[in-house]
Amino acid sequence: MYTANRHKAPAMGWIAGGGNLLDPKLAVLSFFFLMWQVPHFFIHLLVFGKEYEEAGHPSLTEVFTGAQLDRLTFQWIIATAVSLQLVIFYGLLQSPLVHISLIAVSLWLALNGINFMRAHASGYAGVFKRTNYFMLTVMVFMFFDKLPRFFL
């Protein structure tokens, strides 16, 4: 129940802001948030997966090795960086400066994914923080893209 409600947040904000529930831009925005959640969770799992197992909870660490989870996490990090380009392509943001900034942030995330593959277990905490910083940065840029409209 908790995870199901979490996925409704972009739609609730979209509707509250006057958007249409059937707008394809909402689907793109929700897709981007979904893409970010997967590597975010995988990194968390790489650190705490054994603890989930010990507590009797199912965990992907029972199915995949650490190296396999590293590769999956890397692929999802790259997919997240690419999915941000859909936000730009579908016209959710208007400012060319924000577009360029988000492309730069995507490249930064992709480079962090490459560094993660080189560092493996020693880099879990760092890449976890950087994926969260990535999302924070994206949300700040989205806010600034809309900011001039508040003053018009």
C-alpha positions in Angstrom: 0.0 0.0 0.0 2.8 2.4 0.9 4.7 2.0 -2.4 1.5 2.3 -4.4 0.7 5.7 -2.9 4.2 6.9 -3.5 3.8 6.5 -7.2 0.7 8.8 -7.2 2.6 11.9 -6.0 3.6 13.2 -9.4 0.0 12.8 -10.7 -1.5 14.5 -7.6 0.9 17.4 -7.9 0.1 17.6 -11.7 -3.6 17.7 -11.1 -3.3 20.2 -8.2 -1.3 22.4 -10.5 -4.1 22.4 -13.1 -2.8 19.7 -15.4 -4.9 17.1 -17.2 -4.6 13.5 -15.9 -4.5 12.2 -19.5 -1.7 14.5 -20.6 1.3 12.5 -22.1 3.6 14.9 -20.3 2.4 13.5 -16.9 3.3 10.0 -18.1 6.8 11.2 -19.1 7.3 12.8 -15.7 6.0 9.8 -13.8 8.2 7.5 -16.0 11.3 9.6 -15.1 10.5 9.4 -11.3 10.0 5.6 -11.7 13.3 5.3 -13.5 15.2 7.1 -10.7 13.6 4.9 -8.0 15.1 1.7 -9.3 18.8 2.5 -9.0 18.0 4.3 -5.8 16.5 1.1 -4.4 19.2 -1.2 -5.9 22.0 0.8 -4.2 20.1 0.6 -0.9 19.7 -3.1 -1.5 23.4 -3.6 -2.2 24.2 -2.1 1.2 21.4 -3.7 3.3 20.2 -6.7 1.3 21.8 -9.2 3.7 20.0 -7.5 6.6 16.7 -7.9 4.7 17.5 -11.7 4.3 18.4 -12.0 8.0 15.1 -10.3 9.0 13.2 -12.9 6.9 12.2 -10.5 4.1 12.6 -11.4 0.5 15.6 -9.7 -1.2 17.1 -9.7 -4.6 20.4 -10.5 -3.0 19.1 -14.0 -2.7 18.7 -14.2 -6.5 21.6 -12.1 -7.8 25.2 -11.9 -6.9 26.7 -8.5 -5.8 28.5 -8.2 -9.2 25.2 -8.8 -11.0 23.4 -6.2 -8.9 26.3 -3.8 -9.6 25.8 -4.2 -13.3 22.0 -3.9 -13.0 22.4 -0.8 -10.9 24.8 0.7 -13.5 22.4 0.0 -16.3 19.5 1.6 -14.4 21.7 4.7 -13.6 22.4 5.2 -17.3 18.7 4.6 -18.1 17.7 7.2 -15.5 20.1 9.7 -17.1 18.7 9.0 -20.5 15.0 9.2 -19.3 15.6 12.8 -18.2 16.0 13.7 -21.8 12.4 12.7 -22.4 11.3 15.4 -19.9 13.1 17.9 -22.2 11.9 16.3 -25.5 8.2 16.3 -24.4 8.3 20.0 -23.6 7.8 19.9 -19.9 10.4 22.6 -19.5 10.7 25.8 -21.5 14.1 27.4 -20.6 17.0 26.6 -22.9 19.3 27.2 -19.9 17.4 24.6 -17.9 17.6 22.2 -20.9 21.4 22.6 -21.1 21.7 22.3 -17.3 19.7 19.1 -17.2 21.7 17.6 -20.1 24.8 18.4 -18.0 23.3 16.8 -14.9 22.4 13.7 -16.9 26.0 13.4 -18.1 27.2 13.9 -14.6 25.0 11.0 -13.4 26.2 8.8 -16.2 29.8 9.5 -15.3 29.0 8.7 -11.7 27.6 5.4 -12.9 30.8 4.6 -14.7 32.8 5.5 -11.6 30.5 3.3 -9.5 31.3 0.3 -11.7 35.0 1.0 -11.2 34.7 1.4 -7.4 32.1 -1.3 -6.7 31.3 -1.9 -3.0 33.6 0.9 -1.8 31.4 3.4 -3.7 27.9 2.5 -2.6 27.4 5.3 -0.1 28.9 7.9 -2.5 26.8 6.8 -5.5 23.7 6.7 -3.3 24.2 10.3 -2.3 24.9 11.4 -5.8 21.8 9.8 -7.2 19.8 11.7 -4.6 21.7 14.9 -5.4 20.9 14.3 -9.0 17.1 14.1 -8.3 17.3 17.2 -6.0 19.2 19.1 -8.7 16.6 18.1 -11.4 13.7 19.2 -9.1 15.4 22.5 -8.4 15.9 23.2 -12.1 12.3 22.2 -12.8 11.3 24.7 -10.1 13.4 27.5 -11.6 12.0 26.8 -15.1 8.6 27.6 -13.8 9.6 30.5 -11.5 9.2 33.4 -14.0 5.6 32.4 -14.5 4.8 33.2 -10.9 5.8 36.8 -11.5 3.9 37.4 -14.7 
